[in-house]
Amino acid sequence: MKELTKAEEQVMQLLWQQEKAFVKDLVAAMPEPKPAYNTVSTIVRILETKGFVAHQAYGKTHEYYPLITKDDYRSFYLKSMVSTYFGGSFQKLVSFFAKDNDLDVQELEELMKHAKQELDNPKGDD
């Protein structure tokens, strides 16, 4: 799996939300200023080449849908970020996060409690 550009990730976020869409639907869902139809079409074709999306043809139009789940990409991206910026150490990531956000011990304990609950009862949503 490859890391996405910001534009590719924006399109993927929309596809994950909509589950399937035509390029015109993606353009319509984007914030102002909206990119050109051809720009979004090019991004979707690049995503297809990278294996992130596939399409169903309806005559000359194509409806695109994600092949990679949001959770799978999130996991890949987080592991890549931890490897690149924190030497592969989740402990260093949490330490950085705690220092950068001025978390106190009680907040860290709440985070640990929440993480334990997630591990005990994984939901897989979002």
C-alpha positions as CSV (number, residue, x, y, z in Angstrom):
1,M,0.0,0.0,0.0
2,K,1.2,3.5,-0.8
3,E,0.7,6.7,1.1
4,L,-1.9,9.0,-0.4
5,T,-1.4,12.7,-1.4
6,K,-3.7,15.2,0.3
7,A,-5.9,15.4,-2.8
8,E,-6.1,11.6,-3.1
9,E,-7.0,11.3,0.6
10,Q,-9.7,13.9,0.2
11,V,-11.3,11.9,-2.6
12,M,-10.9,8.7,-0.6
13,Q,-12.6,10.3,2.4
14,L,-15.6,11.1,0.2
15,L,-15.7,7.6,-1.3
16,W,-15.5,6.0,2.2
17,Q,-18.4,8.2,3.3
18,Q,-20.5,7.7,0.1
19,E,-19.4,4.0,-0.5
20,K,-19.7,4.6,-4.2
21,A,-19.9,7.7,-6.4
22,F,-19.6,9.1,-9.9
23,V,-16.9,11.8,-10.4
24,K,-19.7,14.5,-10.6
25,D,-20.9,13.4,-7.1
26,L,-17.4,13.7,-5.7
27,V,-17.0,17.2,-7.2
28,A,-20.4,18.2,-5.7
29,A,-19.4,17.0,-2.3
30,M,-16.1,19.0,-2.2
31,P,-15.8,22.3,-0.4
32,E,-15.4,25.6,-2.3
33,P,-13.5,26.4,-4.3
34,K,-14.4,23.1,-6.1
35,P,-11.7,21.6,-8.2
36,A,-12.4,21.0,-11.9
37,Y,-14.2,17.8,-12.9
38,N,-11.1,16.7,-15.0
39,T,-8.9,17.2,-11.9
40,V,-11.0,14.9,-9.8
41,S,-11.3,12.4,-12.6
42,T,-7.6,12.3,-12.9
43,I,-7.2,11.7,-9.1
44,V,-9.7,8.9,-9.2
45,R,-7.9,7.2,-12.1
46,I,-4.6,7.5,-10.1
47,L,-6.3,5.9,-7.1
48,E,-7.5,3.1,-9.4
49,T,-4.0,2.6,-10.6
50,K,-2.7,2.5,-7.0
51,G,-5.3,-0.2,-6.2
52,F,-7.4,2.0,-3.8
53,V,-10.6,2.1,-6.0
54,A,-12.3,0.2,-8.7
55,H,-15.2,1.1,-11.0
56,Q,-18.4,-0.1,-12.5
57,A,-19.0,1.1,-16.0
58,Y,-22.4,2.4,-17.1
59,G,-21.9,3.2,-20.8
60,K,-19.4,6.0,-20.9
61,T,-19.7,6.9,-17.2
62,H,-18.0,5.1,-14.3
63,E,-19.1,4.7,-10.7
64,Y,-16.2,4.4,-8.4
65,Y,-16.0,2.5,-5.1
66,P,-13.2,1.9,-2.5
67,L,-11.2,-1.3,-2.5
68,I,-9.3,-0.4,0.7
69,T,-11.2,0.2,3.9
70,K,-10.7,3.4,5.9
71,D,-9.5,1.3,8.8
72,D,-6.9,-0.5,6.7
73,Y,-5.5,2.8,5.4
74,R,-5.7,4.4,8.9
75,S,-3.7,1.4,10.3
76,F,-1.1,1.6,7.4
77,Y,-0.8,5.4,7.7
78,L,-0.3,5.4,11.5
79,K,2.3,2.6,11.4
80,S,4.1,4.5,8.7
81,M,4.0,7.8,10.7
82,V,5.2,6.0,13.9
83,S,8.0,4.4,12.0
84,T,9.1,7.6,10.2
85,Y,8.7,10.1,13.1
86,F,9.0,8.0,16.3
87,G,11.5,5.3,15.4
88,G,8.7,2.7,15.4
89,S,7.9,3.3,19.0
90,F,4.3,3.9,20.0
91,Q,5.6,4.8,23.5
92,K,7.5,7.8,22.0
93,L,4.3,8.7,20.0
94,V,2.2,8.7,23.2
95,S,4.9,10.6,25.1
96,F,5.1,13.3,22.4
97,F,1.3,13.5,22.2
98,A,1.1,13.9,26.0
99,K,3.8,16.6,26.1
100,D,2.5,18.5,23.0
101,N,-1.1,18.6,24.4
102,D,-0.1,19.3,28.0
103,L,-2.0,16.2,29.2
104,D,-2.0,15.6,32.9
105,V,-1.8,12.2,34.6
106,Q,-5.6,11.9,35.0
107,E,-6.1,12.5,31.2
108,L,-3.4,9.9,30.4
109,E,-5.2,7.4,32.7
110,E,-8.4,8.1,30.9
111,L,-6.7,7.5,27.6
112,M,-5.3,4.2,28.9
113,K,-8.7,3.2,30.2
114,H,-10.3,4.0,26.8
115,A,-7.6,2.1,24.9
116,K,-8.1,-1.0,27.2
117,Q,-11.8,-0.9,26.6
118,E,-11.2,-0.7,22.8
119,L,-8.8,-3.7,23.0
120,D,-11.3,-5.7,25.1
121,N,-14.3,-4.8,22.9
122,P,-13.2,-3.8,19.4
123,K,-16.1,-2.2,17.4
124,G,-14.4,-1.4,14.1
125,D,-16.5,1.6,13.4
126,D,-15.6,5.0,12.0
